[in-house]
Amino acid sequence: MDINYELYKVFYYVASSLSFSDASKKLFISQSAVSQSIKTLERKLGQPLFIRSTKKVQLTPAGALLLKHVEPAMNLISRGESQLLESGSLGLGQLHIGASDTICRYFLLPYLQEFHRKFPDVPIKITNASSMGCVDLLEQRRVDLIITNFPNPHLNPSYIQKTVGSFSDVFIANPACFDLADRVVSFAELGTYPLMMLDRKSTTSEFLHHIFLQHQLELLPQVELSSNDLLIDMARIGLGIAFIPDFCLKHKPEDLFLVRTQETIPQRQLVASLNPTLPVSASTEEFLKLLPDV
């Protein structure tokens, strides 16, 4: 089917914003031109792509399916343009990484610093998302590579993976508020205390829920947040017992203690992952060389 690329481009901007007027502003064309382009695309495809109303626009099932394929293509073209326009020393283009703020802060910083020292003219772009969200970024071809917690059930097993670190998860608490420092505590007993952890959209939350289920226990956290640093701060003031990766504690804090558990908590890994359908850029190759190979 011979359909002009510009029609798909207009469709992408409307579908992304769910607004004909927003799309017209971003494309620098009139709203009537946007509407006409969508009508032309719908006619060529033989089915409606949007449900139109006076207040908002919604995707039809066919529109949602088309967006699932058009979005990665648009991102791939945009990334190619960026690499050509922003190419720096040694022909390296922009390096675009997806990672959570925790992984960026506690793991990636020294490697980013070293990469920037070696290639100061290469632009570095970082998109923050949870480990689950990073998988979506990779699938949509919006980033070159991601650094994510593993196991990550959302990560496609066909993706190229390199283990770059390992860590343990720990429970931490304020000794002035919880008299557990000299004891070994079962998961069942831990569940009777106010537990604090990352929200259910995180691999860390999935991991702990899975462990509790393996022991036929229900996990009902009192606090769910999107920040490990905030969990540590809340543990410090005694609001509860926090569950965090141990690499978030660079030094053993004097005002917190590690809760020892009867049950073993398996170690997890940090992995760098690439989408095999994307060509590996020179900047990505150079950055991967800096990461440890565990």
C-alpha atoms as one frame of an Amber mdcrd trajectory, in Angstrom:
protein
   0.000   0.000   0.000   1.458   3.330  -1.121   0.782   5.819   1.679   2.714
   9.068   2.026   4.995   9.160   5.075   3.670  12.635   5.955   0.247  11.126
   6.676   1.768   8.791   9.240   3.704  11.715  10.697   0.502  13.707  11.188
  -1.190  10.637  12.655   1.671  10.176  15.135   1.442  13.751  16.434  -2.342
  13.603  16.796  -2.220  10.175  18.464   0.545  11.259  20.842  -1.294  14.360
  22.065  -4.887  13.266  21.347  -5.405  16.764  20.051  -5.741  18.074  16.486
  -4.864  21.598  17.607  -1.719  20.518  19.487  -0.594  18.502  16.479  -1.107
  21.480  14.168   1.085  23.648  16.420   3.886  21.090  16.561   3.765  20.482
  12.808   3.356  24.197  11.929   0.352  23.501   9.724  -3.299  24.473  10.037
  -5.757  22.417  12.032  -7.838  21.857   8.915  -4.746  20.425   7.170  -4.264
  18.038  10.088  -7.904  16.969   9.927  -7.715  16.450   6.156  -4.553  14.363
   6.460  -6.194  12.091   9.044  -9.291  11.686   6.860  -7.064  10.783   3.895
  -5.165   8.196   5.968  -8.412   6.701   7.289  -9.779   6.465   3.757  -6.643
   4.738   2.484  -6.628   2.272   5.400 -10.369   1.720   5.171 -11.178   2.253
   8.835 -11.478   5.047  11.411  -8.445   5.774  13.568  -9.954   8.319  15.957
 -13.217   8.842  17.817 -13.890  12.558  17.542 -15.918  14.641  19.959 -16.222
  18.333  20.728 -14.036  18.065  23.842 -11.471  15.368  23.101 -10.123  12.843
  20.633  -9.660   9.153  21.354  -7.940   6.366  19.467 -10.035   3.555  18.047
  -8.676   0.011  18.499  -7.317   0.257  14.946  -5.682   3.598  15.784  -4.085
   2.182  18.924  -2.717  -0.752  16.934  -1.303   1.556  14.262   0.322   3.801
  16.883   2.046   0.765  18.397   3.902   0.342  15.086   4.253   3.951  13.972
   5.717   5.251  17.262   8.874   3.063  17.175   9.403   3.992  13.518   9.146
   7.707  14.276  11.517   7.353  17.223  14.004   5.433  15.085  13.996   8.148
  12.421  14.402  10.840  15.087  17.323   9.001  16.650  18.991   8.628  13.271
  18.632  12.338  12.595  20.050  13.169  16.037  23.080  10.958  15.519  23.802
  12.603  12.167  23.294  16.158  13.408  24.994  15.743  16.769  27.912  13.571
  15.750  31.011  14.510  17.697  34.551  13.268  18.115  35.599  10.053  16.364
  32.271  10.017  14.528  30.342   9.169  17.695  26.733  10.300  17.860  24.515
  10.982  20.841  24.424   8.402  23.634  20.880   7.901  24.933  20.407   5.788
  28.077  17.264   4.759  29.920  17.604   4.095  33.662  15.880   4.734  36.966
  17.009   7.661  39.085  18.321   5.193  41.705  20.505   3.354  39.178  21.695
   6.649  37.706  22.682   8.039  41.088  24.201   4.980  42.738  25.624   3.047
  39.782  25.911   4.969  36.529  27.482   8.262  37.601  31.167   7.202  37.563
  30.771   5.541  34.152  29.016   8.589  32.727  31.821  10.736  34.104  34.456
   8.520  32.486  32.618   8.471  29.153  32.321  12.261  29.193  36.023  12.566
  30.027  36.980  10.392  27.057  34.448  11.851  24.617  33.611  15.395  25.794
  31.952  16.334  22.480  29.464  13.455  22.500  26.030  14.491  23.813  24.660
  12.292  26.594  20.916  12.044  27.053  19.353  10.163  29.965  15.675   9.322
  30.253  14.548   8.417  33.765  11.968   5.666  34.161  11.376   2.675  36.376
  13.005  -0.578  35.296   9.644  -1.580  33.819   9.307   1.759  32.060  12.816
   1.430  30.649  11.758  -1.761  28.880   8.984   0.212  27.167  11.522   2.860
  26.104  13.703   0.158  24.573  10.806  -1.527  22.798   9.707   1.821  21.387
  13.301   2.449  20.221  13.446   5.709  22.146  16.811   4.899  23.770  20.035
   3.192  22.723  20.288   0.984  25.804  18.858   0.604  29.269  20.325  -0.305
  32.646  17.747  -2.216  34.635  17.235  -4.414  37.659  17.115  -8.133  36.916
  15.071 -10.347  37.134  12.754  -8.160  35.114   9.808 -10.184  33.760   8.999
  -7.391  31.310  12.383  -7.646  29.595  12.255  -9.496  26.279  14.567 -12.544
  26.620  15.711 -12.040  23.023  17.257  -8.674  23.907  21.027  -8.458  24.185
  21.967  -8.409  27.858  25.192  -7.793  29.743  25.326  -8.261  33.518  27.121
  -5.245  34.934  26.575  -5.647  38.679  24.919  -7.595  41.475  23.339  -6.458
  44.713  21.234  -7.519  47.667  17.987  -6.059  48.927  17.714  -5.197  52.617
  15.197  -4.109  55.210  16.292  -1.041  57.195  14.842   0.543  60.318  15.502
   3.082  63.044  16.674   1.256  66.219  14.979   3.845  68.428  11.609   2.940
  66.905  11.901  -0.790  66.212  13.480  -3.160  68.756  14.700  -5.694  66.204
  18.427  -4.958  65.930  19.469  -8.008  67.989  16.964 -10.433  66.507  16.435
 -12.537  63.414  12.933 -11.876  62.110  10.710 -14.050  59.944   8.852 -12.653
  56.950   5.605 -13.493  58.750   6.582 -11.296  61.696   7.907  -8.551  59.416
   4.479  -8.395  57.843   3.035  -7.234  61.165   5.182  -4.077  61.073   4.602
  -1.013  58.853   6.560  -1.888  55.718   7.636   0.733  53.195   8.736  -0.012
  49.634   8.636   1.110  46.032   5.275   1.136  44.272   3.858  -1.782  42.295
   5.132  -0.371  39.008   8.690  -1.292  40.037  10.621  -4.536  39.620  11.688
  -4.225  43.275   8.067  -4.345  44.392   7.323  -7.289  42.094  10.392  -9.054
  43.456   9.391  -8.756  47.126   5.735  -9.598  46.474   6.900 -12.738  44.649
   9.156 -13.754  47.559   6.329 -13.363  50.067   4.006 -15.401  47.844   6.613
 -18.157  47.680   6.327 -18.346  51.474   2.520 -18.251  51.249   2.392 -14.798
  52.790   0.493 -11.708  51.712   2.523  -8.512  51.495   0.585  -5.391  52.471
   2.972  -2.407  52.596   1.839   0.635  54.504   3.813   3.050  52.313   4.533
   2.767  48.574   6.690   5.430  46.937   8.648   5.989  43.742  11.922   6.986
  45.452  14.381   4.833  47.399  15.985   7.954  48.868  12.631   9.019  50.299
  12.130   5.537  51.737  15.478   5.874  53.544  14.477   9.288  54.899  11.160
   7.892  56.155  12.931   4.962  57.807  15.196   7.476  59.576  12.247   9.232
  61.188  10.705   5.929  62.239   7.662   5.763  59.980   8.319   2.128  59.155
  10.737  -0.538  57.936  11.953   0.174  54.414  12.937  -2.319  51.721  15.698
  -0.992  49.456  18.657  -2.183  47.322  21.805  -2.209  49.441  23.738  -0.072
  46.954  21.577   2.863  48.050  23.504   2.782  51.346  26.994   3.839  50.378
  28.058   3.715  54.025  26.376   1.929  56.911  24.252   4.672  58.481  24.588
   5.113  62.233  20.920   5.965  62.672  19.650   2.861  60.851  20.220  -0.878
  61.143  19.779  -3.803  58.767  16.963  -6.124  59.802  18.160  -9.727  59.678
  15.595 -12.145  58.252  15.184 -15.892  58.733  14.417 -16.348  55.066  17.116
 -15.699  52.481  16.543 -12.861  50.036  18.106 -13.850  46.673  20.608 -11.514
  45.102  19.627  -9.533  42.033  21.615  -8.153  39.146  21.975  -4.970  37.135
  21.944  -5.582  33.403  22.600  -3.434  30.372  20.155  -4.351  27.625  19.890
  -3.475  23.932  17.130  -3.990  21.395  18.557  -6.363  18.739  16.395  -4.741
  16.050  18.375  -1.504  16.477  21.865  -0.972  15.066  24.370  -0.529  17.888
  25.858   2.957  17.616  29.556   3.620  18.110  28.818   5.668  21.239  26.836
   2.770  22.729  29.696   0.377  22.023  32.185   2.686  23.707  29.967   3.124
  26.761  29.430  -0.630  27.120  33.194  -1.099  27.182  33.361   1.053  30.318
  30.790  -1.020  32.208  32.011  -3.986  34.265  31.382  -7.488  32.939  30.143
  -9.473  35.919
